[in-house]
Amino acid sequence: MTLVHLAKFSEDIGIDSYRSSWLYFIIGFSSTTSRLLVGKFGKVGPLSLLDIALLGNVILALGNFVLPSTSVYYGMVLYSIGYGVGEGLVYTPIFNIAIDSVPADKRGSGYGIFQMCYCLAYLIGPILSGFIADVSGSYNNAFYTAGSLEVFAGCLYILTRCIPSSNREVILDGTLDTQLVVVEKETVL
């Protein structure tokens, strides 16, 4: 939603098109930087990939809640940096998790189906945001809605951590260990 409506929102608060075009560059640069860092340290750092994605989700939600209150270019620059970092923290782990969760022989079709489902947000989000902006007369409510949906997604992730599962994999010290259940013991001489 941000990539489609950021320029129009900038225009609405009095930022010229030349300076608002630089916001997209800032988003791209900060997103690339965070994606590189997550790619390098994502599986060996102190946070799991899902925790990194949740952190990115929180950054995106906070940015969307704070953005409507800014009216200066430097506030937009800070938002763009935060959006880029949050985007990199969300997308890199999510794609990695999607690929790792499918058996090797089905990764091509599994990733394709994941992309199809994931890109529905890119189809629906800008349309919904534009509709909200048209009805309310301001992009503020559109950004609040986007932030609320991101908070909802973060809450779903937290709820999955609370649901007990007998075959859940446990992440300890950044390494993936599988819980084993002993069903019978046998002594071998």
N, CA and C atoms as an extended XYZ file, in Angstrom:
567
Properties=species:S:1:pos:R:3:atomname:S:1:resname:S:1:resid:I:1 pbc="F F F"
N         0.820       -1.176        0.000 N   MET     1
C         0.000        0.000        0.000 CA  MET     1
C         0.868        1.244        0.000 C   MET     1
N         1.937        1.237        0.770 N   THR     2
C         2.805        2.407        0.860 CA  THR     2
C         3.444        2.726       -0.475 C   THR     2
N         3.886        1.715       -1.179 N   LEU     3
C         4.578        1.961       -2.440 CA  LEU     3
C         3.664        2.612       -3.469 C   LEU     3
N         2.372        2.382       -3.384 N   VAL     4
C         1.434        2.958       -4.333 CA  VAL     4
C         0.988        4.350       -3.895 C   VAL     4
N         0.721        4.545       -2.619 N   HIS     5
C         0.077        5.777       -2.154 CA  HIS     5
C         1.013        6.781       -1.473 C   HIS     5
N         2.283        6.470       -1.328 N   LEU     6
C         3.188        7.377       -0.619 CA  LEU     6
C         3.361        8.714       -1.344 C   LEU     6
N         3.483        8.698       -2.652 N   ALA     7
C         3.669        9.940       -3.407 CA  ALA     7
C         2.448       10.847       -3.290 C   ALA     7
N         1.270       10.283       -3.393 N   LYS     8
C         0.049       11.080       -3.273 CA  LYS     8
C        -0.114       11.623       -1.857 C   LYS     8
N         0.201       10.824       -0.854 N   PHE     9
C         0.151       11.304        0.524 CA  PHE     9
C         1.145       12.446        0.716 C   PHE     9
N         2.338       12.315        0.147 N   SER    10
C         3.343       13.375        0.245 CA  SER    10
C         2.844       14.655       -0.409 C   SER    10
N         2.211       14.510       -1.548 N   GLU    11
C         1.652       15.671       -2.238 CA  GLU    11
C         0.570       16.339       -1.394 C   GLU    11
N        -0.251       15.529       -0.742 N   ASP    12
C        -1.329       16.065        0.096 CA  ASP    12
C        -0.807       16.873        1.278 C   ASP    12
N         0.386       16.532        1.794 N   ILE    13
C         0.921       17.294        2.935 CA  ILE    13
C         1.912       18.368        2.490 C   ILE    13
N         2.033       18.594        1.171 N   GLY    14
C         2.819       19.714        0.664 CA  GLY    14
C         4.256       19.409        0.286 C   GLY    14
N         4.589       18.155        0.058 N   ILE    15
C         5.949       17.796       -0.347 CA  ILE    15
C         5.952       17.643       -1.867 C   ILE    15
N         6.895       18.328       -2.528 N   ASP    16
C         6.920       18.297       -3.988 CA  ASP    16
C         7.328       16.914       -4.504 C   ASP    16
N         7.047       16.683       -5.787 N   SER    17
C         7.267       15.358       -6.373 CA  SER    17
C         8.744       14.993       -6.448 C   SER    17
N         9.622       15.972       -6.600 N   TYR    18
C        11.057       15.667       -6.654 CA  TYR    18
C        11.522       15.048       -5.329 C   TYR    18
N        11.148       15.684       -4.227 N   ARG    19
C        11.574       15.162       -2.921 CA  ARG    19
C        10.837       13.873       -2.563 C   ARG    19
N         9.579       13.742       -2.965 N   SER    20
C         8.866       12.502       -2.641 CA  SER    20
C         9.413       11.326       -3.442 C   SER    20
N         9.973       11.579       -4.624 N   SER    21
C        10.568       10.470       -5.378 CA  SER    21
C        11.798        9.921       -4.662 C   SER    21
N        12.491       10.752       -3.903 N   TRP    22
C        13.651       10.280       -3.140 CA  TRP    22
C        13.233        9.354       -2.006 C   TRP    22
N        12.001        9.463       -1.561 N   LEU    23
C        11.518        8.564       -0.504 CA  LEU    23
C        11.538        7.110       -0.970 C   LEU    23
N        11.238        6.891       -2.243 N   TYR    24
C        11.282        5.529       -2.788 CA  TYR    24
C        12.713        4.995       -2.834 C   TYR    24
N        13.655        5.863       -3.152 N   PHE    25
C        15.061        5.452       -3.126 CA  PHE    25
C        15.472        5.068       -1.704 C   PHE    25
N        15.051        5.865       -0.727 N   ILE    26
C        15.393        5.591        0.677 CA  ILE    26
C        14.783        4.256        1.111 C   ILE    26
N        13.544        4.007        0.724 N   ILE    27
C        12.911        2.721        1.047 CA  ILE    27
C        13.710        1.578        0.439 C   ILE    27
N        14.077        1.704       -0.815 N   GLY    28
C        14.822        0.645       -1.485 CA  GLY    28
C        16.181        0.396       -0.860 C   GLY    28
N        16.892        1.477       -0.519 N   PHE    29
C        18.225        1.333        0.072 CA  PHE    29
C        18.145        0.688        1.454 C   PHE    29
N        17.235        1.155        2.292 N   SER    30
C        17.135        0.590        3.646 CA  SER    30
C        16.590       -0.839        3.605 C   SER    30
N        15.703       -1.131        2.670 N   SER    31
C        15.201       -2.494        2.532 CA  SER    31
C        16.308       -3.443        2.079 C   SER    31
N        17.095       -3.008        1.115 N   THR    32
C        18.201       -3.842        0.633 CA  THR    32
C        19.205       -4.106        1.741 C   THR    32
N        19.528       -3.082        2.505 N   THR    33
C        20.483       -3.235        3.599 CA  THR    33
C        19.966       -4.218        4.644 C   THR    33
N        18.712       -4.071        5.051 N   SER    34
C        18.177       -4.983        6.075 CA  SER    34
C        18.032       -6.401        5.531 C   SER    34
N        17.713       -6.550        4.254 N   ARG    35
C        17.612       -7.895        3.668 CA  ARG    35
C        18.977       -8.574        3.653 C   ARG    35
N        20.024       -7.809        3.336 N   LEU    36
C        21.367       -8.376        3.350 CA  LEU    36
C        21.758       -8.828        4.752 C   LEU    36
N        21.454       -8.011        5.750 N   LEU    37
C        21.799       -8.367        7.128 CA  LEU    37
C        20.996       -9.575        7.616 C   LEU    37
N        19.716       -9.621        7.284 N   VAL    38
C        18.908      -10.769        7.692 CA  VAL    38
C        19.382      -12.020        6.966 C   VAL    38
N        19.717      -11.897        5.689 N   GLY    39
C        20.221      -13.042        4.951 CA  GLY    39
C        21.522      -13.568        5.512 C   GLY    39
N        22.370      -12.670        5.985 N   LYS    40
C        23.668      -13.087        6.532 CA  LYS    40
C        23.540      -13.666        7.934 C   LYS    40
N        22.742      -13.026        8.791 N   PHE    41
C        22.700      -13.404       10.202 CA  PHE    41
C        21.373      -14.024       10.646 C   PHE    41
N        20.427      -14.228        9.729 N   GLY    42
C        19.086      -14.687       10.092 CA  GLY    42
C        19.036      -16.024       10.790 C   GLY    42
N        19.809      -16.991       10.336 N   LYS    43
C        19.731      -18.326       10.916 CA  LYS    43
C        20.749      -18.555       12.027 C   LYS    43
N        21.695      -17.673       12.172 N   VAL    44
C        22.728      -17.882       13.190 CA  VAL    44
C        22.651      -16.875       14.326 C   VAL    44
N        21.744      -15.931       14.243 N   GLY    45
C        21.630      -14.907       15.281 CA  GLY    45
C        20.803      -15.372       16.458 C   GLY    45
N        20.607      -14.499       17.440 N   PRO    46
C        19.864      -14.877       18.644 CA  PRO    46
C        18.349      -14.978       18.424 C   PRO    46
N        17.836      -14.414       17.327 N   LEU    47
C        16.400      -14.465       17.057 CA  LEU    47
C        16.105      -15.492       15.975 C   LEU    47
N        14.974      -16.164       16.098 N   SER    48
C        14.551      -17.085       15.050 CA  SER    48
C        14.035      -16.271       13.869 C   SER    48
N        13.868      -16.920       12.729 N   LEU    49
C        13.363      -16.225       11.551 CA  LEU    49
C        11.960      -15.674       11.782 C   LEU    49
N        11.125      -16.411       12.495 N   LEU    50
C         9.780      -15.915       12.791 CA  LEU    50
C         9.816      -14.698       13.714 C   LEU    50
N        10.740      -14.693       14.658 N   ASP    51
C        10.870      -13.533       15.546 CA  ASP    51
C        11.359      -12.307       14.781 C   ASP    51
N        12.244      -12.510       13.827 N   ILE    52
C        12.716      -11.399       12.997 CA  ILE    52
C        11.553      -10.842       12.173 C   ILE    52
N        10.740      -11.728       11.619 N   ALA    53
C         9.579      -11.286       10.851 CA  ALA    53
C         8.593      -10.518       11.732 C   ALA    53
N         8.402      -10.967       12.966 N   LEU    54
C         7.514      -10.260       13.886 CA  LEU    54
C         8.069       -8.870       14.205 C   LEU    54
N         9.367       -8.769       14.420 N   LEU    55
C         9.986       -7.463       14.670 CA  LEU    55
C         9.753       -6.527       13.485 C   LEU    55
N         9.930       -7.028       12.281 N   GLY    56
C         9.666       -6.219       11.096 CA  GLY    56
C         8.212       -5.803       11.003 C   GLY    56
N         7.327       -6.706       11.369 N   ASN    57
C         5.902       -6.403       11.362 CA  ASN    57
C         5.571       -5.287       12.344 C   ASN    57
N         6.188       -5.327       13.509 N   VAL    58
C         5.973       -4.275       14.517 CA  VAL    58
C         6.476       -2.930       13.992 C   VAL    58
N         7.640       -2.918       13.350 N   ILE    59
C         8.194       -1.681       12.792 CA  ILE    59
C         7.259       -1.117       11.720 C   ILE    59
N         6.749       -1.989       10.841 N   LEU    60
C         5.820       -1.524        9.802 CA  LEU    60
C         4.536       -0.957       10.412 C   LEU    60
N         4.002       -1.636       11.408 N   ALA    61
C         2.759       -1.173       12.034 CA  ALA    61
C         2.970        0.171       12.725 C   ALA    61
N         4.049        0.299       13.481 N   LEU    62
C         4.323        1.577       14.156 CA  LEU    62
C         4.468        2.708       13.150 C   LEU    62
N         5.169        2.432       12.063 N   GLY    63
C         5.339        3.456       11.030 CA  GLY    63
C         4.016        3.898       10.444 C   GLY    63
N         3.130        2.944       10.183 N   ASN    64
C         1.832        3.304        9.612 CA  ASN    64
C         0.937        4.038       10.602 C   ASN    64
N         1.121        3.798       11.885 N   PHE    65
C         0.352        4.552       12.879 CA  PHE    65
C         0.894        5.964       13.068 C   PHE    65
N         2.205        6.139       12.919 N   VAL    66
C         2.829        7.445       13.168 CA  VAL    66
C         2.800        8.342       11.925 C   VAL    66
N         2.836        7.756       10.745 N   LEU    67
C         2.936        8.538        9.512 CA  LEU    67
C         1.859        9.614        9.357 C   LEU    67
N         0.595        9.349        9.633 N   PRO    68
C        -0.404       10.402        9.442 CA  PRO    68
C        -0.182       11.650       10.300 C   PRO    68
N         0.599       11.543       11.356 N   SER    69
C         0.820       12.719       12.212 CA  SER    69
C         1.990       13.582       11.752 C   SER    69
N         2.708       13.169       10.711 N   THR    70
C         3.830       13.970       10.241 CA  THR    70
C         3.401       14.873        9.094 C   THR    70
N         4.031       16.021        9.029 N   SER    71
C         3.741       16.948        7.932 CA  SER    71
C         5.020       17.571        7.394 C   SER    71
N         6.162       17.039        7.777 N   VAL    72
C         7.446       17.571        7.316 CA  VAL    72
C         8.203       16.489        6.550 C   VAL    72
N         9.082       16.922        5.684 N   TYR    73
C         9.826       15.998        4.831 CA  TYR    73
C        10.700       15.054        5.641 C   TYR    73
N        11.335       15.551        6.693 N   TYR    74
C        12.234       14.707        7.477 CA  TYR    74
C        11.474       13.589        8.201 C   TYR    74
N        10.240       13.853        8.564 N   GLY    75
C         9.400       12.799        9.126 CA  GLY    75
C         9.106       11.721        8.094 C   GLY    75
N         8.918       12.158        6.858 N   MET    76
C         8.694       11.199        5.776 CA  MET    76
C         9.951       10.377        5.503 C   MET    76
N        11.121       11.015        5.635 N   VAL    77
C        12.388       10.295        5.448 CA  VAL    77
C        12.537        9.231        6.529 C   VAL    77
N        12.251        9.591        7.782 N   LEU    78
C        12.326        8.603        8.871 CA  LEU    78
C        11.337        7.462        8.651 C   LEU    78
N        10.136        7.797        8.201 N   TYR    79
C         9.160        6.752        7.891 CA  TYR    79
C         9.693        5.833        6.795 C   TYR    79
N        10.275        6.402        5.752 N   SER    80
C        10.787        5.598        4.639 CA  SER    80
C        11.907        4.672        5.078 C   SER    80
N        12.776        5.155        5.955 N   ILE    81
C        13.840        4.289        6.490 CA  ILE    81
C        13.221        3.147        7.289 C   ILE    81
N        12.281        3.469        8.171 N   GLY    82
C        11.616        2.447        8.974 CA  GLY    82
C        10.840        1.463        8.124 C   GLY    82
N        10.172        1.970        7.092 N   TYR    83
C         9.411        1.080        6.210 CA  TYR    83
C        10.354        0.125        5.478 C   TYR    83
N        11.446        0.637        4.977 N   GLY    84
C        12.405       -0.222        4.273 CA  GLY    84
C        13.003       -1.280        5.177 C   GLY    84
N        13.391       -0.878        6.385 N   VAL    85
C        13.958       -1.845        7.338 CA  VAL    85
C        12.903       -2.889        7.714 C   VAL    85
N        11.693       -2.440        8.010 N   GLY    86
C        10.622       -3.365        8.371 CA  GLY    86
C        10.300       -4.326        7.237 C   GLY    86
N        10.269       -3.814        6.027 N   GLU    87
C         9.999       -4.663        4.871 CA  GLU    87
C        11.074       -5.739        4.712 C   GLU    87
N        12.325       -5.348        4.865 N   GLY    88
C        13.413       -6.327        4.771 CA  GLY    88
C        13.365       -7.359        5.886 C   GLY    88
N        12.969       -6.916        7.083 N   LEU    89
C        12.873       -7.839        8.214 CA  LEU    89
C        11.694       -8.790        8.081 C   LEU    89
N        10.676       -8.413        7.336 N   VAL    90
C         9.516       -9.285        7.158 CA  VAL    90
C         9.726      -10.240        5.989 C   VAL    90
N        10.076       -9.718        4.835 N   TYR    91
C        10.056      -10.534        3.620 CA  TYR    91
C        11.169      -11.567        3.559 C   TYR    91
N        12.358      -11.224        3.959 N   THR    92
C        13.462      -12.188        3.864 CA  THR    92
C        13.204      -13.444        4.690 C   THR    92
N        12.837      -13.331        5.971 N   PRO    93
C        12.560      -14.554        6.731 CA  PRO    93
C        11.342      -15.323        6.230 C   PRO    93
N        10.303      -14.601        5.811 N   ILE    94
C         9.082      -15.270        5.370 CA  ILE    94
C         9.358      -16.119        4.130 C   ILE    94
N        10.117      -15.578        3.179 N   PHE    95
C        10.444      -16.361        1.982 CA  PHE    95
C        11.319      -17.557        2.338 C   PHE    95
N        12.252      -17.365        3.248 N   ASN    96
C        13.123      -18.451        3.682 CA  ASN    96
C        12.313      -19.551        4.369 C   ASN    96
N        11.403      -19.160        5.234 N   ILE    97
C        10.551      -20.127        5.932 CA  ILE    97
C         9.671      -20.877        4.936 C   ILE    97
N         9.125      -20.157        3.959 N   ALA    98
C         8.260      -20.792        2.960 CA  ALA    98
C         9.024      -21.844        2.170 C   ALA    98
N        10.252      -21.548        1.783 N   ILE    99
C        11.048      -22.504        1.017 CA  ILE    99
C        11.434      -23.702        1.888 C   ILE    99
N        11.829      -23.447        3.134 N   ASP   100
C        12.259      -24.537        4.021 CA  ASP   100
C        11.117      -25.428        4.489 C   ASP   100
N         9.885      -24.946        4.431 N   SER   101
C         8.764      -25.723        4.950 CA  SER   101
C         8.208      -26.726        3.938 C   SER   101
N         8.737      -26.719        2.734 N   VAL   102
C         8.259      -27.617        1.684 CA  VAL   102
C         9.372      -28.612        1.367 C   VAL   102
N         9.037      -29.889        1.150 N   PRO   103
C        10.071      -30.856        0.777 CA  PRO   103
C        10.819      -30.413       -0.495 C   PRO   103
N        12.069      -30.825       -0.604 N   ALA   104
C        12.932      -30.359       -1.689 CA  ALA   104
C        12.357      -30.635       -3.065 C   ALA   104
N        11.699      -31.755       -3.250 N   ASP   105
C        11.181      -32.083       -4.574 CA  ASP   105
C         9.931      -31.292       -4.952 C   ASP   105
N         9.310      -30.597       -3.993 N   LYS   106
C         8.101      -29.825       -4.276 CA  LYS   106
C         8.302      -28.326       -4.035 C   LYS   106
N         9.531      -27.883       -3.896 N   ARG   107
C         9.787      -26.481       -3.569 CA  ARG   107
C         9.351      -25.519       -4.669 C   ARG   107
N         9.502      -25.907       -5.905 N   GLY   108
C         9.107      -25.025       -7.003 CA  GLY   108
C         7.624      -24.715       -6.976 C   GLY   108
N         6.810      -25.740       -6.929 N   SER   109
C         5.363      -25.516       -6.915 CA  SER   109
C         4.909      -24.933       -5.579 C   SER   109
N         5.536      -25.359       -4.491 N   GLY   110
C         5.173      -24.811       -3.180 CA  GLY   110
C         5.455      -23.327       -3.082 C   GLY   110
N         6.610      -22.922       -3.589 N   TYR   111
C         6.954      -21.494       -3.563 CA  TYR   111
C         6.030      -20.690       -4.477 C   TYR   111
N         5.653      -21.277       -5.597 N   GLY   112
C         4.725      -20.602       -6.501 CA  GLY   112
C         3.364      -20.372       -5.860 C   GLY   112
N         2.874      -21.383       -5.171 N   ILE   113
C         1.587      -21.241       -4.482 CA  ILE   113
C         1.702      -20.216       -3.357 C   ILE   113
N         2.819      -20.246       -2.628 N   PHE   114
C         3.037      -19.261       -1.571 CA  PHE   114
C         3.031      -17.848       -2.151 C   PHE   114
N         3.734      -17.637       -3.243 N   GLN   115
C         3.787      -16.313       -3.874 CA  GLN   115
C         2.402      -15.875       -4.333 C   GLN   115
N         1.618      -16.808       -4.881 N   MET   116
C         0.277      -16.467       -5.333 CA  MET   116
C        -0.569      -15.963       -4.161 C   MET   116
N        -0.514      -16.679       -3.045 N   CYS   117
C        -1.288      -16.270       -1.867 CA  CYS   117
C        -0.753      -14.972       -1.271 C   CYS   117
N         0.553      -14.853       -1.215 N   TYR   118
C         1.181      -13.689       -0.596 CA  TYR   118
C         0.923      -12.421       -1.406 C   TYR   118
N         0.892      -12.560       -2.714 N   CYS   119
C         0.718      -11.384       -3.567 CA  CYS   119
C        -0.727      -10.905       -3.625 C   CYS   119
N        -1.648      -11.655       -3.051 N   LEU   120
C        -3.015      -11.152       -2.966 CA  LEU   120
C        -3.069       -9.857       -2.154 C   LEU   120
N        -2.188       -9.750       -1.171 N   ALA   121
C        -2.133       -8.509       -0.382 CA  ALA   121
C        -1.710       -7.330       -1.253 C   ALA   121
N        -0.806       -7.580       -2.188 N   TYR   122
C        -0.386       -6.506       -3.100 CA  TYR   122
C        -1.484       -6.135       -4.082 C   TYR   122
N        -2.386       -7.036       -4.346 N   LEU   123
C        -3.515       -6.752       -5.217 CA  LEU   123
C        -4.623       -6.024       -4.451 C   LEU   123
N        -4.931       -6.522       -3.268 N   ILE   124
C        -6.065       -5.994       -2.509 CA  ILE   124
C        -5.703       -4.741       -1.713 C   ILE   124
N        -4.485       -4.688       -1.154 N   GLY   125
C        -4.093       -3.580       -0.277 CA  GLY   125
C        -4.223       -2.197       -0.892 C   GLY   125
N        -3.622       -1.929       -2.051 N   PRO   126
C        -3.754       -0.592       -2.631 CA  PRO   126
C        -5.193       -0.241       -3.025 C   PRO   126
N        -5.946       -1.237       -3.473 N   ILE   127
C        -7.342       -0.964       -3.840 CA  ILE   127
C        -8.136       -0.580       -2.598 C   ILE   127
N        -7.968       -1.352       -1.518 N   LEU   128
C        -8.663       -1.057       -0.272 CA  LEU   128
C        -8.231        0.295        0.294 C   LEU   128
N        -6.939        0.569        0.264 N   SER   129
C        -6.439        1.849        0.780 CA  SER   129
C        -6.952        3.021       -0.038 C   SER   129
N        -6.967        2.871       -1.349 N   GLY   130
C        -7.503        3.931       -2.202 CA  GLY   130
C        -8.979        4.172       -1.943 C   GLY   130
N        -9.716        3.097       -1.747 N   PHE   131
C       -11.142        3.219       -1.435 CA  PHE   131
C       -11.342        3.943       -0.107 C   PHE   131
N       -10.566        3.553        0.900 N   ILE   132
C       -10.678        4.209        2.210 CA  ILE   132
C       -10.322        5.682        2.105 C   ILE   132
N        -9.272        6.002        1.344 N   ALA   133
C        -8.872        7.404        1.169 CA  ALA   133
C        -9.940        8.192        0.420 C   ALA   133
N       -10.565        7.581       -0.581 N   ASP   134
C       -11.614        8.272       -1.335 CA  ASP   134
C       -12.844        8.527       -0.476 C   ASP   134
N       -13.228        7.544        0.310 N   VAL   135
C       -14.429        7.683        1.136 CA  VAL   135
C       -14.204        8.682        2.269 C   VAL   135
N       -13.029        8.598        2.923 N   SER   136
C       -12.776        9.468        4.073 CA  SER   136
C       -12.199       10.826        3.673 C   SER   136
N       -11.669       10.935        2.455 N   GLY   137
C       -11.103       12.198        2.009 CA  GLY   137
C        -9.673       12.425        2.464 C   GLY   137
N        -9.047       11.425        3.063 N   SER   138
C        -7.683       11.555        3.563 CA  SER   138
C        -7.028       10.190        3.579 C   SER   138
N        -5.697       10.186        3.422 N   TYR   139
C        -4.959        8.926        3.489 CA  TYR   139
C        -4.695        8.486        4.930 C   TYR   139
N        -4.979        9.335        5.897 N   ASN   140
C        -4.717        8.979        7.293 CA  ASN   140
C        -5.404        7.679        7.683 C   ASN   140
N        -6.692        7.553        7.364 N   ASN   141
C        -7.425        6.332        7.730 CA  ASN   141
C        -6.891        5.115        6.998 C   ASN   141
N        -6.394        5.291        5.790 N   ALA   142
C        -5.807        4.172        5.044 CA  ALA   142
C        -4.556        3.660        5.748 C   ALA   142
N        -3.714        4.576        6.222 N   PHE   143
C        -2.506        4.150        6.936 CA  PHE   143
C        -2.850        3.535        8.289 C   PHE   143
N        -3.867        4.067        8.964 N   TYR   144
C        -4.300        3.461       10.225 CA  TYR   144
C        -4.829        2.038        9.996 C   TYR   144
N        -5.554        1.844        8.908 N   THR   145
C        -6.069        0.516        8.593 CA  THR   145
C        -4.929       -0.454        8.307 C   THR   145
N        -3.943       -0.003        7.536 N   ALA   146
C        -2.783       -0.862        7.236 CA  ALA   146
C        -2.051       -1.240        8.518 C   ALA   146
N        -1.852       -0.267        9.401 N   GLY   147
C        -1.199       -0.549       10.679 CA  GLY   147
C        -2.003       -1.519       11.525 C   GLY   147
N        -3.316       -1.378       11.514 N   SER   148
C        -4.168       -2.283       12.287 CA  SER   148
C        -4.097       -3.708       11.755 C   SER   148
N        -4.067       -3.859       10.441 N   LEU   149
C        -3.950       -5.200        9.850 CA  LEU   149
C        -2.598       -5.821       10.178 C   LEU   149
N        -1.557       -5.013       10.236 N   GLU   150
C        -0.238       -5.536       10.606 CA  GLU   150
C        -0.200       -5.950       12.076 C   GLU   150
N        -0.865       -5.203       12.928 N   VAL   151
C        -0.959       -5.592       14.337 CA  VAL   151
C        -1.734       -6.903       14.460 C   VAL   151
N        -2.815       -7.041       13.706 N   PHE   152
C        -3.599       -8.280       13.713 CA  PHE   152
C        -2.738       -9.463       13.278 C   PHE   152
N        -1.939       -9.280       12.220 N   ALA   153
C        -1.056      -10.361       11.751 CA  ALA   153
C        -0.030      -10.723       12.824 C   ALA   153
N         0.509       -9.719       13.520 N   GLY   154
C         1.451       -9.986       14.599 CA  GLY   154
C         0.802      -10.746       15.746 C   GLY   154
N        -0.446      -10.414       16.045 N   CYS   155
C        -1.167      -11.131       17.106 CA  CYS   155
C        -1.421      -12.585       16.720 C   CYS   155
N        -1.685      -12.837       15.443 N   LEU   156
C        -1.852      -14.223       14.994 CA  LEU   156
C        -0.571      -15.013       15.199 C   LEU   156
N         0.549      -14.389       14.905 N   TYR   157
C         1.837      -15.067       15.115 CA  TYR   157
C         2.032      -15.383       16.601 C   TYR   157
N         1.740      -14.426       17.463 N   ILE   158
C         1.910      -14.647       18.901 CA  ILE   158
C         0.981      -15.762       19.378 C   ILE   158
N        -0.236      -15.811       18.830 N   LEU   159
C        -1.165      -16.886       19.207 CA  LEU   159
C        -0.643      -18.256       18.789 C   LEU   159
N         0.035      -18.345       17.656 N   THR   160
C         0.572      -19.643       17.244 CA  THR   160
C         1.648      -20.123       18.197 C   THR   160
N         2.322      -19.207       18.868 N   ARG   161
C         3.323      -19.598       19.864 CA  ARG   161
C         2.675      -20.178       21.108 C   ARG   161
N         1.414      -19.833       21.357 N   CYS   162
C         0.722      -20.282       22.567 CA  CYS   162
C        -0.013      -21.598       22.371 C   CYS   162
N        -0.194      -22.026       21.142 N   ILE   163
C        -0.930      -23.257       20.871 CA  ILE   163
C         0.023      -24.442       21.014 C   ILE   163
N        -0.286      -25.372       21.916 N   PRO   164
C         0.594      -26.531       22.072 CA  PRO   164
C         0.475      -27.473       20.872 C   PRO   164
N         1.578      -28.070       20.524 N   SER   165
C         1.608      -29.007       19.412 CA  SER   165
C         2.551      -30.140       19.756 C   SER   165
N         2.151      -31.347       19.439 N   SER   166
C         2.978      -32.493       19.790 CA  SER   166
C         4.151      -32.682       18.832 C   SER   166
N         4.069      -32.147       17.633 N   ASN   167
C         5.151      -32.344       16.670 CA  ASN   167
C         5.841      -31.031       16.287 C   ASN   167
N         5.787      -30.051       17.156 N   ARG   168
C         6.402      -28.767       16.882 CA  ARG   168
C         7.913      -28.857       17.031 C   ARG   168
N         8.631      -28.214       16.128 N   GLU   169
C        10.082      -28.151       16.224 CA  GLU   169
C        10.455      -27.015       17.170 C   GLU   169
N        11.484      -27.215       17.940 N   VAL   170
C        11.897      -26.246       18.940 CA  VAL   170
C        13.216      -25.631       18.508 C   VAL   170
N        13.309      -24.321       18.625 N   ILE   171
C        14.536      -23.640       18.262 CA  ILE   171
C        15.274      -23.285       19.544 C   ILE   171
N        16.474      -23.812       19.704 N   LEU   172
C        17.292      -23.569       20.880 CA  LEU   172
C        18.632      -23.004       20.432 C   LEU   172
N        19.023      -21.894       20.980 N   ASP   173
C        20.315      -21.282       20.697 CA  ASP   173
C        20.553      -21.086       19.203 C   ASP   173
N        19.519      -20.742       18.450 N   GLY   174
C        19.669      -20.472       17.033 CA  GLY   174
C        19.784      -21.701       16.155 C   GLY   174
N        19.767      -22.913       16.747 N   THR   175
C        19.819      -24.128       15.939 CA  THR   175
C        18.473      -24.825       16.030 C   THR   175
N        18.133      -25.528       15.001 N   LEU   176
C        16.847      -26.201       14.950 CA  LEU   176
C        17.003      -27.626       15.465 C   LEU   176
N        16.303      -27.937       16.550 N   ASP   177
C        16.321      -29.279       17.115 CA  ASP   177
C        14.913      -29.843       17.055 C   ASP   177
N        14.799      -31.110       16.770 N   THR   178
C        13.497      -31.758       16.718 CA  THR   178
C        13.284      -32.530       18.014 C   THR   178
N        12.092      -32.400       18.574 N   GLN   179
C        11.767      -33.149       19.777 CA  GLN   179
C        11.527      -34.607       19.388 C   GLN   179
N        12.072      -35.502       20.148 N   LEU   180
C        11.900      -36.920       19.903 CA  LEU   180
C        11.103      -37.527       21.052 C   LEU   180
N        10.238      -38.444       20.711 N   VAL   181
C         9.446      -39.150       21.712 CA  VAL   181
C         9.901      -40.608       21.698 C   VAL   181
N        10.299      -41.112       22.864 N   VAL   182
C        10.729      -42.496       22.974 CA  VAL   182
C         9.487      -43.357       23.173 C   VAL   182
N         9.296      -44.324       22.268 N   VAL   183
C         8.134      -45.178       22.380 CA  VAL   183
C         8.471      -46.521       23.023 C   VAL   183
N         9.640      -47.044       22.759 N   GLU   184
C        10.052      -48.281       23.420 CA  GLU   184
C        11.568      -48.295       23.523 C   GLU   184
N        12.037      -49.026       24.502 N   LYS   185
C        13.480      -49.151       24.718 CA  LYS   185
C        13.888      -50.575       24.399 C   LYS   185
N        15.057      -50.690       23.836 N   GLU   186
C        15.578      -52.022       23.535 CA  GLU   186
C        17.060      -52.029       23.841 C   GLU   186
N        17.500      -53.077       24.508 N   THR   187
C        18.915      -53.211       24.844 CA  THR   187
C        19.599      -54.039       23.780 C   THR   187
N        20.686      -53.514       23.260 N   VAL   188
C        21.447      -54.217       22.223 CA  VAL   188
C        22.797      -54.553       22.799 C   VAL   188
N        23.207      -55.827       22.698 N   LEU   189
C        24.502      -56.265       23.200 CA  LEU   189
C        25.511      -56.371       22.114 C   LEU   189
